[in-house]
Amino acid sequence: MKLSFCTDSLGHLPFEQMLDKLLELGVYGVEMTTGGWSSAPHLPTEALLASATQRQNLLKALESRGMSIAALNVSGNPLDPGELGQKHKRDTENALALAGELGVKKIVMMSGLPPASPHDTIPNWITYTVSWPPTLKNCQDYQWNEVAIPYWQGLVARAKQSGVEKFALENFSSMLVWNPETLFRLRNAVGDMVGLNLDPSHLLWMGADPIAAARALGPAIHHCHGKDVRMERGLVNINGLLETKPVEDVANRAWNYVAVGCGQDLQWWKEFFSVVRMMGYNDWVSLEMEDLTMSVEAGVTSSIAALKQTISQ
């Protein structure tokens, strides 16, 4: 496996300065955002689609440093029923088109989350048992069968036209695909081009075991994020794993995203990557650094050091 970096974590740096910083840290892959919830600080997607010269300059900047694009990322909610969903659909289409122009084979994104009925105006993440009230079963059937599966069938067909080979869906909260079981429900309906971006941090705060999840996923692991989470002693014991406080309120949250190694120890990370590799994944691992308990530089530096010690070759 090879170490990559989600470049939004250094979004405050201009593109080539960001590349130089990563080169200094010994990172040779970049996962770059093209839109969705990200402002895409390093990839002006529409400008790049309009200009072959700009695309060539982008690739030259990477090649001159011995660097590669690990994936394009367009994380958002294309199934939102409002204007946001329309924007994220367009961003996803643009990401596919740009991937085709740049020769990128992998798109990292999220499954999207529809409303609970055609009459609703906001997405609805249904996580409680659908046995009661019984109307929730009808809501989930609508979300999957009438919205998500038809959308993804069309998106897979569009991706094939662009030469994209893999979608890697992040197991993120407030999404229809948020764990292996929901991933397989979509994958079985639309084909094996769709797999998981295995992000252990989200599974951990949901109470799952990412190592067991990796075993269950097998070849459905299409990408991997190196991202850690810490259950905060005392607070999580009182309030449980469900957390609605803003991520900036780190002192009072039951859990926080932290630099790699500040949640799970390095022995855990070695086992995690060993099992991921054993299951057949031997591609990029992208550091996604969202630790708000320390400076960006400290979080990036310490996370890269931890990942270099634990990624399986």
LINQUI-V785721 format. One record per residue. N is the residue number from 1. PSI is psi in radians with two decimals (* if undefined). Layout:
n	psi
N	PSI
N	PSI
//
This chain:
n	psi
1	2.74
2	2.57
3	2.25
4	-3.12
5	2.28
6	1.91
7	-0.26
8	-0.44
9	-0.29
10	0.65
11	-0.28
12	-0.19
13	2.48
14	2.77
15	-0.98
16	-0.54
17	-0.66
18	-0.77
19	-0.73
20	-0.66
21	-0.75
22	-0.68
23	-0.72
24	-0.59
25	-0.02
26	0.53
27	2.27
28	0.18
29	2.56
30	2.33
31	1.97
32	2.37
33	2.52
34	-0.06
35	-2.51
36	-2.36
37	-0.27
38	2.59
39	-0.01
40	1.11
41	-0.36
42	-0.15
43	1.65
44	1.52
45	-0.86
46	-0.66
47	-0.69
48	-0.66
49	-0.51
50	-0.22
51	1.95
52	-0.57
53	-0.77
54	-0.66
55	-0.74
56	-0.70
57	-0.68
58	-0.87
59	-0.63
60	-0.69
61	-0.67
62	-0.85
63	-0.64
64	-0.34
65	0.09
66	0.51
67	2.77
68	2.75
69	2.00
70	-0.67
71	2.79
72	2.43
73	2.27
74	1.00
75	2.18
76	-2.78
77	1.49
78	-0.12
79	0.05
80	2.37
81	-0.12
82	-2.81
83	-0.58
84	-0.77
85	-0.66
86	-0.72
87	-0.79
88	-0.54
89	-0.79
90	-0.73
91	-0.68
92	-0.75
93	-0.74
94	-0.65
95	-0.72
96	-0.77
97	-0.75
98	-0.67
99	-0.73
100	-0.71
101	-0.57
102	-0.13
103	0.43
104	2.34
105	-0.15
106	2.34
107	2.15
108	2.25
109	-2.92
110	2.77
111	-0.48
112	2.82
113	2.05
114	3.04
115	3.04
116	-0.20
117	2.87
118	-0.16
119	-0.21
120	2.74
121	-0.08
122	2.66
123	2.76
124	1.95
125	1.83
126	1.92
127	-0.13
128	2.78
129	2.38
130	0.12
131	-0.41
132	2.26
133	2.66
134	-0.35
135	-0.43
136	-0.56
137	-0.76
138	-0.63
139	-0.79
140	-0.67
141	-0.73
142	-0.84
143	-0.77
144	-0.96
145	-0.49
146	-0.34
147	-1.11
148	-0.89
149	-0.81
150	-0.71
151	-0.81
152	-0.52
153	-0.75
154	-0.67
155	-0.68
156	-0.76
157	-0.71
158	-0.70
159	-0.68
160	-0.61
161	-0.50
162	-0.06
163	0.10
164	2.37
165	-0.42
166	2.38
167	2.35
168	1.86
169	2.15
170	2.35
171	1.22
172	2.66
173	2.82
174	0.61
175	2.69
176	-0.64
177	2.00
178	0.00
179	3.08
180	-0.72
181	-0.80
182	-0.55
183	-0.80
184	-0.54
185	-0.75
186	-0.75
187	-0.74
188	-0.44
189	-0.53
190	-0.13
191	2.89
192	0.12
193	-0.43
194	2.16
195	-2.97
196	2.45
197	1.71
198	1.82
199	1.83
200	-0.47
201	-0.75
202	-0.72
203	-0.64
204	-0.81
205	-0.30
206	-0.12
207	0.17
208	2.99
209	1.87
210	-0.48
211	-0.76
212	-0.66
213	-0.72
214	-0.73
215	-0.71
216	-0.57
217	-0.72
218	-2.20
219	-0.11
220	-0.02
221	1.96
222	-0.27
223	2.91
224	2.34
225	2.32
226	1.67
227	2.33
228	2.82
229	2.58
230	2.23
231	2.09
232	2.13
233	2.38
234	-0.98
235	-0.77
236	-0.51
237	-0.50
238	-0.84
239	-0.15
240	-3.01
241	-0.36
242	2.23
243	2.17
244	-0.05
245	2.59
246	2.62
247	-0.38
248	-0.32
249	1.01
250	-0.56
251	-0.36
252	-0.05
253	2.65
254	-0.46
255	2.70
256	2.54
257	2.33
258	2.92
259	2.61
260	2.24
261	-0.23
262	-0.04
263	-1.20
264	2.49
265	2.99
266	-0.52
267	-0.68
268	-0.80
269	-0.63
270	-0.76
271	-0.74
272	-0.91
273	-0.56
274	-0.76
275	-0.71
276	-0.77
277	-0.71
278	-0.53
279	0.01
280	-0.06
281	2.16
282	1.06
283	-2.70
284	2.52
285	2.02
286	2.16
287	2.15
288	1.79
289	1.92
290	0.54
291	2.04
292	0.15
293	-0.10
294	3.06
295	2.74
296	-0.79
297	-0.77
298	-0.74
299	-0.74
300	-0.83
301	-0.83
302	-0.62
303	-0.74
304	-0.73
305	-0.73
306	-0.75
307	-0.66
308	-0.51
309	-0.27
310	-0.33
311	2.34
312	2.35
313	*
//
